[in-house]
Amino acid sequence: MTLEAYLSELKRKHAKLSGLVDSEQRRPAPNFVTLTELKKKKLYIKQEISKALDNK
C-alpha cells in the first residue's frame, strides 16, 4: 500500500468517526461510554495520520 493510499484510508476512517461522534452527540440522551470510545478511536486515527505525514 502506498503512503498516499494509507493516508486516504486513514482520512476516510477519521471522517466516518467524526460523523458517528456528531450523531451520538445530537441524540437526546447520548451514550457517554460510546462517545468516549469513538473519540478515542478518532484521536488514534488522527495521531496515525500525523505520524504518516511526518514520515513523508
Residue, then its C-alpha position, 0 to 999 in steps of 0.5 A: m500500500t502506498l503512503e498516499a493510499y494509507l493516508s486516504e484510508l486513514k482520512r476516510k476512517h477519521a471522517k466516518l468517526s467524526g460523523l458517528v461522534d456528531s450523531e451520538q452527540r445530537r441524540p437526546a440522551p447520548n451514550f457517554v461510554t460510546l462517545t468516549e470510545l469513538k473519540k478515542k478511536k478518532l484521536y488514534i486515527k488522527q495521531e496515525i495520520s500525523k505520524a504518516l505525514d511526518n514520515k513523508 
